[in-house]
Amino acid sequence: MAWKKRDSVRIIAGVVAGIILAMSISSFNGCSSNPSLEAWHTEKLSKEFTADLLGEEISNFSEYMELEHILFNQLDEKVYAETGTGADQVLNRYSSGSAADPTDLQPNWNRSFELEGNGKGGVLLLHGMSDSPYSLRALGEALNQRGYHVIGLRLPGHGTAPSGLKYVRWQDMAAAVELAMEQLYSGLGSASSALHIIGYSTGASLALDFTLKALDGNPARVPDSLILISPAIRVHGAARLAGFKGSLSALPGLGNMAWLTVMDEFDPYKYNSFATNAGSQVHRVTVDVDRRIQALASNPVAAESFPRVLVLKSTVDATVTTDAVVDNLLNRLPADRNELVLFDINRQAAIKSTLLVSDPGPLTNRLLADSDLPFSVTFITNENPYSNAVEARFKAPHSAEPLNTGLLGLEWPRGVVSLSHVALPMPPDDPLYGQFPPANQDHIFLGDLALKGERGLLKIPENWLLRMRYNPFYSYLEERVLGWLEKPAGLKRLNAE
């Protein structure tokens, strides 16, 4: 009996310790001690696509879009219809007619979109966790203007209500990717037309997942290239604990444990609230993809069929790590075909400040000095520490030092210290996240906000207000993406038929 008593004590102690740990995680991630859960946090939308429907009820992208239409009708009934209107709801995205209501804008970029091309090739755009197709809208429109057939896929659990993040599995998102890729493939003008995937954040992991599956089972479907923006190759440590914290939400009185962050929903195209399950799913897909890339690297013959990869990333990123991009991805892929584009911090601002928590300089210096790197590196940094103008420094694979390729004709805006995880795909003229508000002031603007007052007054956390939301060097990023896609495509798809 004594051992049973000791075991019981250990179990109880473990549960208590787990609850304390989970509460600590909540506090660390900015979740208030007593957040108010609204309909958009609690309503489960039953018409969402899941992997279980693939091949049964949903067998192609057209049917996926039909189900998506039904899903948004359900969102109207269960969330919008239950949310009040008026002056106190003017910044609530779920209040009909508010300044943050995405349904008041056309098109509603929370939904999947398809832009027909002229036979030049196909591009699938995959957004990140808690995002929507809006995050890659600007790139999609630019690509379509060049003749590409573009699909911006709304991943399951996204674009509707943050409650979707409580239930989505990464396998559901991967299944939707399969449908969208099949749609693009069927619309190609010829068997030799190029097919590409642009993945942002978690969308990058899903792009890698699709490619690895195609290599294993259907080589004809392997994309010609991948472009990965702020890719989730490995996430920071807190995400690994998210699944444990979420499991505690089933206990009485701990329903809020299902959330890492609960905030008002004023962003029309991105959830502010973040479910613990979402963090867990990002961790799971990155671990799964990492395992398979490691296995691929041990088989050089098979790895030769992996498409070329362009990675674009800020040297500072609070969501995903740069080390993992180098060590867990690019160093494992075939040599002499891939490239990493890194955007440095503003060295002029940094040299005047002793307030930096950490400087990414040691990592970038190591990369630029490493003559064994099997991929090329382009480093975007200040012309010198006393200038806001930026230049590109290019280092070829297996070379000892970079070459300056000249000024880009772009500068750091005043007061900006760095880019961020979310900034890269957003142009300065973006009407929601950009540098200046648009002429039409009927809708919310979340870009270069400069709200000031006493701390604790606003519901918006200070770190949210501080984060950079547009890329002053977006024109260079877009130029690099277009140039990458227009490199000559191989005939592997024709040969695989």
N, C-alpha and C positions, 0 to 999 in steps of 0.2 A: 504493500500500500504506500510505503514511503516513496518509492520511485514514481508512482503515479502522481503523488502530491507534488513531488519536485517537477515532474513533467508539466503538470497543470500550471504551476507557478511560472515555468519557463515560457509556456504558450501565452499566458496572460501578459507577462512582461514583454514578450515579443510583439504582441498586438499593440500594447500601449506605446512601446518604442516606435512602432511603425506609424501610429497615429501622430505622435509627436514629430517624427521625421516628415510625414506628409504635410503637416501644418507648417513646418519650417519651409518646405518647398513652396507652399502656397505664398507664404510671406516673401520669400526670395523672388518669386516671379511677379510680384506686384498685385496679387489677388487680395481684395479687401477682406477683412476678418468676417464680415457679414454681408456678402454681396447679395443683391436682389436679383433673383432669377425671374426672367420674363418669359412670355410665350415663345419667343424666338430661341430661348435656351431649353425649353421643356418639351415643346411639341415635336414629336417624331413624325416626319413626313414619309408615309408608307409607299409613296409612288417613286421613290428614288431607285435608281439602277443599282443592282448588285451583281457580283460575279455569278451568283446562282441562276440569274436570268439568261446568261449568255448561252445561245444555242437552243434555249427552250422557248422563252417568250420574245427574246430580243436576239435577232440573228444578223442584223446589219445596222449601219449608222442611221439610216432613215428611220428605222424603228426606235433607235435610241433617241433621236430628236423628237419623235412623236411622244415617247414616254416623258421626255423633258418638258414638253408643253403641258402635259397632264400634271406633272410635278409642280410647275409654277402656278397652275390653277389651284392646286391644293395649298400652296403657300399663301395665296390670296385669301382662301377660306379660313385657314387655321391661324394665320399670323396677322396679315394686314387687316382683315375684318375685325379682329379682336383688339386692335391697337387704336387708341384715340387720336384725334387730330386737334389742331389748335396751336396757340402760341407756345405752350410748354412742350410741344412735340416737334417744333420746327426743325430740329437737327436729328430726328429719329428716322433712320432709313426705312423703318417699317410703318411709318405714319403716312398715309396716302396724301400726296400733294406737298409733302415737306420739302425743304431745301436739300435733303439728303436722299429723297426717294428715287431709286434708280429706274422705277417703272415710268417716271415722268420724263425720262430721256429716251430718245430713239437713235440707234438701237439700244436695247438694254444689254450692256456688255457683260452681265452676269451669265448670259446664256451662251451656249456653243454657237459659233458662227462659221460659215463656209463662204469663201470668196473664190469664185471660179477664175481660172487662169487661161492662158492661151497655149498650153501644151509645153511650156518651158520646163515644168517639173512640179513636184508637190512638196509642201512643207507642213508638218504638224507642229503646232504650238502647245506646249504643256506648261501650265502655270504651277505655282507652288501651293503648299498647304496653307489654308485659310484665305487664299487669293481667289481670283476669278479670271476668265479669259481677258479681262481688261488689262491685266498686267503686261501682256505681250501684244496688245492691240496695235501700238504704233509700229512695231516691227512687222506685224502681219499685213498692215496696209501698205507699208513700203515694199514688201516682197510682192504683194499682189500687183502693185503698179509696175513691177518689173516682169510681170507675166506668170508668176507662180500661182498655182492652185493652193490655197491656204485654208487649213482648218484650225480654228482656235477651239480646243476642246474644253468644255466645262467638266471638270472631274467630279465624280460622285461625291456628295457631301458638301459641295461648294456652290456659291452663288445664290443660295436660298436663305437658310437660317443657320446660325452657329450650332444649333442642336445636331445638325448633320455630322459634325465632327465627333460627336459622341459615339456614333454607330459605324462610320465608314471604316473599311479595311483597305489596306494598300492593294490587296488582290482585286477589290472592286474597281479601283482606279486603273489598275493594269488591264483589266478586262475591257474597260472603255477605250483604252489606248488601242487595243487590238481592233476594235470596230472602226475607229477613226482611221487607222493605218490602212485597213482593207478598203475603206472608201477612197482614200487617196490613190492607192494602188490601182483600183479599178478605173480611175479617171485619168491615168497617165496617157499621154498621146502615143507613146511607143514603149516597147520593152526596155529600151535603152535610156528613157527619160530618168532624170535623177529624182530621188526621194530622200528627204532630209527630216530630221527632228530637231527642234529647238526646245530645250528643257530648262526651265527656270526653277532653281531651288529643288523642292521635292520632284518637280517635273523632270529634272535631270536624272534623278534616280530611276524614274519610270522609263525614261528614254533608254537608259542602260539596260534595264530589265527587259524591255521589248527586244533590244538588239541581241542580248545574250540568248533569249528564247529562240529568236529567229535563227541564230547561228546553230543552235542545237537541232532544230526541227524543220526549218524552212528557209534555207539560204537565199532563196529568191526574194524574200521579204526583208533582208538585211538592208537598212538605210545606207545611202551613199556616204553620208556624213552625219555627225552629231555636233550641235553647238550647245554648250552647257553654260548657263549664266548663273552665277552665285550657286554652284551646284552643291546639293546635299550629298556629299560623299561620306562624311562622318559629321554627326551633330555634336554639339557641346553636351557635357555630362548630364545636365539636369533631365534631358529627354529620356535617358535610360531608366530613370526612376518614375517616369510618368505613368507607366502601366501599373506599378504597385500602388501609387497614389489613387489612380482611378478605381482600382478594385475595392478600395475602402469606401467609395461612394455608395455602395449597396448597403452599408451599415446604417441603422437608424440615426437620423440627425446629421449625417455626413454627406448629404447629397451634393453639397458644394465642392466636395473632393473630386467630383467629375471634371472640375475646371482648374486649369492652371492660372487663367486670368479671366475675370469678368469685368467688362466695361460697357458703357453705353455704346450703342451701335450707330455711329454717325457717319461712317465711311460707306459710301454707296456700293463699293466694289471689293471690299475686303472685310472679313470679320475682325472686330477688335477683341472679342472674347475667344479664348483658345482652350479647347477641351484637352484633358489629360490623354485621352485616347489618341488625339491627333499627334501629340508628341511621341507617344508609344509607336504609332504606325510609321512615322518617319524613321525612328530608330530601327524598327524591324526591317523596313525595306532597304535601308542602307547596309545593315548587317548582312542581309541576304545577297544583295548585289556585290558587296565586298568579297564574300566567300566565293562567289562564282567567278569574279574577275581574277581572284588569286588562283583558282583552279585553271582558268583559261591561260594565265601567264605561264603555268607549268607545262603547257602544250604549245610550243612555238608554232607548229604547223597550223593548228586551228586558230591561233591568235592572229595569224597573217590575214585572215578574212575579216577581222574587226575593222569597221570603218574609221576614217580619220576623224579626229576630235579637236575642236576649238573650244577652249575654256576661257571665259571672261569673268574676272573676279576682282573685288576690292581687297587690298592687303589687310584691311581691318573689316571684320564681319562678326557680329555678335551671335550669329545663328549657326554658321557652318565654318569649318576650319580649312585654312589654306594648306597646312601640312598634309592633310588627307588627300587633297587634289593631286599633290605631287607624289606622295609615297604610296597611296592606295589605288591610284588610277594611272596617271601619266607615266610613271616609272615602270608600270607593269605592261603597258601596251607596246605594240611594235614600234621600233625606232624610226625617226626621220620623217614622220608624217603628221605629227600632232603639234599643237601650239597652246601656250598659256599666255594670256594677256592679263597683266596685273596693273591695277590702278593704285598708285602710291597715295599716302596721305599728303596733305598740303605742307610741304617742307618749309615754306616761308612762314606759315602760321605756327608750325611746330617749333621752329627755332626760337621763336619769341616766347614760348610757353614752357613752363616747368610742370604743367598740370597733366601731362599725358600719363595715363595708367601704364601703358606699355607702348613701345615703338616697334613696328613691324620691320624696321631696318635690318636687324640681324638675319631674318629669314630671307629677305630679298637679296641681301648681299651674298648669302650662301648660294642662292640659286644662280646669281649672275657670275659667281666665281667658279662654279662647278663645271668642269670640262667633260664630265661623264654623263651629263643629262642627255637622254635620248630624244628630247623634244625641244622645240624652239621656245624662246621666251621674249615677249615684248613688254617692256616696262615703261609705263606712263608716269612721269614724275616731273617735278619742277626743273626748268632750265638750269637754275642754280638756287641756292637757299634764299636768295634775296629777290626772287622774281616769282610772280604769280603765273607766268607763262609756262606751259608744259610742253615737253618733247617726248618722243618715243625713242627708246633704246632697244635695239634688236640683238638677240643672241641666238645664233644658229645652233642646232643640235651638235653636241660634242665639241663646242668651241670654248675657248678659254675666257673670252671677255666680250662684252656687248659693243655694238657699233651704234653711234648716235645717228638716227635717220632724219633728224631735223625737227624744228618746231611744228606743232600741229595747228597753230593759229587759234588756239583755245587757251583760256585762263581760268584759274580758280576764282569763283565769285568771292567778293569781300565777306569775311567772317566764316567761311566754310573751311573746316579742318580736314574733313575726309568724306568719302562716299560711305555708303552703308549697304547692307545686304539687299534692301528693297529699292535702292536708288538706280541700279544699273540700267534696267530696261525702260526707264521713264525719261522722255525728252524734256528739256527746259520749258517748252511751250505746252506741256500737258495741261489741259483745262482743270484737272482735279489736283494733281500733285506737283505742278510745275513751279517755275521761279516767280511768275507774276500771275495774279488772278485774271481771268478772261474778262472781256468787255461785258458779257452777260453775267450779271451778279444775282440771278434768280436761284442759282444752285450753289451748294457748299464748295468752298475752296480749302484744300488741306495742304497746299504746297508750302511756300516759304512763309509760314505763319510767324508773327512776331508779337504774340500775346505776352503781356507783362502785368504783374500784380503781386499780391501776397501769396506765398506758397500755401497749399492746402485749400485755396479758394475754389479752384476748378476741379472737376471730376477727371480731367485728362491728366494722366501722370506726366511729370516733368520729362522723363526719358522719352516719352512719345513725342512731345513737342520738340525735343532736341534732335531727333533723328532726321537725317538727310533723306528726302523723298524723291529727288530728281537727280539726273546725271548731267552735269554741265558739259561732259564729254560724250554725250549720247551720239552726236553726229559721227564721231570717230567709231564708236561701237557699231553703229548701223553700217558704216562703210566697210568695216571689217567683216561683218556678217554677210553682206552682199558679195563681197569679194571671195569669201570662203565658199559660198554656195556656187559661184560661177566658175570655180576651178573645174577643169574637164572631168566629167564623170566617167567611171570605168564601165565596162560592158559586162560586169559580173551578173547583172540581172538577166541580160539576154542569154548569157552562157548557161545560167542556172535553169532556164526554162526547159 
